[in-house]
Amino acid sequence: MSSRVLAADLPRYVGARVRVAGWVHRRRRLKSVTFVVVRDRSGLAQVVLRGAAPPEETVVEVHATVSASPRAPGGVELTEPVVETLAEAVPPPFDLYRPAVTASLPAILDHAPVALRHPALKERFAVAAAAVRGFRSTLDSLGFTEVHTPKIVASATESGANVFGIDYFGRPAYLAQSPQFFKQALVGVFERVYEVGPVFRAEPHDTARHLAQYTSLDVELGFIRDHRDVMAVLREVLAGMADPALVTVPGEIPEIPFAAALDLLEADPREPDLAPAHERALSAWARREHGSDFLFVTGYPMAKRPFYTHPDPARPGYSNSFDLLFRGVELVTGGQRLHRHADYLAVLGDAAPEYADYLQAFAHGMPPHGGFAIGLERWTARLLGAANVRQVTLFPRDLHRLTP
């Protein structure tokens, strides 16, 4: 009687007296009894109650006998109950017991602490959590070390002005846009590293795919030949993250060079990057021609890649880099990095002193290396077919939203 039994485990206790606890999910009043559905982290349990039932979302503890009932959730119900109220509740902003969510996205986000209790909304984040477990377990099996790098940094020079400035004990500092510099340095320590953490982008985009804060799944590995070794690791990681019921990661992800992609799209060959419409068209082509939800686009112009990107030795104007498109959206950016100190000095020129802390790792010897980053929310949105990345973000932060 002292141990709490979860709803999902009740079928093992038929005939026993148990203690369950959770929230009142739904009440159904009949002439002589009221069926009360209690929700806990594992699922739903039906309680047969005579008399008044507490309102929805009341937190209750129930001592009852588990009885077989084929029509009840899990094939059992709780009879002869003694119900204790642990916390009273006012009505939720919309019905949480209905199978489909009836509220608009703004209403859901405004009331997120309660709205996320809806089983359909909560399940999205179970999918995201499973993806992160797959990410970690795959990389652990490949000899990577998980690291945790600072999210407050002294320099905003990595990506220009799109950073959030803060007052750091009277000195200017910034929220990190990426762990890029740190994870490169840590290749010199561990050879293979990964991180799961927040990143911050002060980009004034008000779209269904952009957030001011999101969760980045970052990877960096040393002793590579070129960016194709990075692409091979990415393919393994995606296979570990994917839910087979939702997506299949092919054994070999199709690839198209950037210049060939522009030609296929009949786009201006001088384009330095792909527009969202290009990404959608290329993904449709990959699905049609290769039966794949994934497509690598390789060899982007150096002009649109960060300064640390390694050029293609055969075509210096192009890079050993790639994007991975997934169901019409750029999901991953990655590639090979420069690793020789002299190459960084040549690329940075007069700006090199601003990067002194970053460059010290290269001055002391760094192997050829590369990596990538996956946006968790973008991955989950495409996996579930969500139209807006905010649908799969806990308490999103964007151009307009700072609460709750």
C-alpha positions, 0 to 999 in steps of 0.5 A: 500500500505504501508504494505508488503504482503507475497507471501503465502497471495496473494490469499486473495488480488485478485483485490487489489494493493499490495506491495511484496518484495523478491528475483528474483527467476527465469525469463522466457522470452516469446515474449511479456512478461517476467514472474518473480518469486519472492521468499520471506520467505513464498513462490513464487509469479509470476510477469507479466513484460513487458520489461527487468527483473532483474537478479536472486537473485536481491532483489526487491520491487514490487507494483502490482495488484493481478490477478487470474491466475490458472496456476500461483503459488498460483493461482494468479499473479501480473500484472501492476507491478512497480519494484524497485531494492533494491540490485543488485546481481551477479549470484549464484554459481548454479541455485537456481530455479531448483527443485533439487539441482545440486551442490555437497555437498562440493560446497553447503557448500563452498557457504552456505550463498547463497546455503541455499536459495534454497527452498529444502535446506532451508526446511531441517532447517524448519524441524529442527526448528519444531523439536526444537519447539516440544522438547520445548513445550513437556517439558514445558507441563511436568513441565520442565524449560529451562536453559542456561549454560556456554559453556566455562568451566575450566575443561576438565576432563569430557571426557578426551582429546577430548576438544578444549582448549582456552586462557581465559584471560591468563588462560587455559579453554575449550569449553564445551563438554556437559552441563551435570554437570550443568544440574545435579546441576540444578535438585537441583534447578528446579527438571526438566530442559532442554537446547538447545545449542551448544556442542563441541567435538574435536574428529578426526572423519572424518565421515558422522555422526560426527561434531566438533560442533553440537546442543544438546537437553539436558534433566535432571529430578529428583525424578525418580525411575530408568532409565525407568522413563527417557526413558518414558520422552524421548518417549514423547519428541520424539513424540512431535518432530516427523513429522507424515508424516516422522516417527511414534513414537510407544506408547511403543518403543521396548527394548533389553538388551545390552547382549541380543543384542550381543547374537542376533548379534552373537558378542563377549560377551566381547564387551563393546559397539556397533559398527555402523554395530551393530546399523544398524543390530539391527535397521533392526531387530527392524523394521522387528520384531516390525515395529519400527524405534526406539529401546532402548538398555539398560544395557550397561557395566559400563566400557563404561559409564561415572563415574556419571552413576548409576549401576544396583543394581542387576548387578553392572557390568552393568548400568542403562543406555540406547542408543536409536537407530533410523534408524540405528544410535545411536541418544540418550544416557541417563540413571540414574545418581549417586545422593549420595555424598558418591557414587561419592567420592567412584567412583572418589577416589583420583580424587575427589578434581578435581571435587569439584565444581561439587560435592558440589550439591551432598553434599547438597542433590540431588534426584535420577535423570537422563537424556539424550541428543539428537543430533539435526543434527543427528535427522534431518538427519535420519528423512529426510534420509540424508546420511551426517549430514552436509546436515542438518547443518548450516555452519558445523564445522568438522575436515577440515571445519572452514569456511564459 
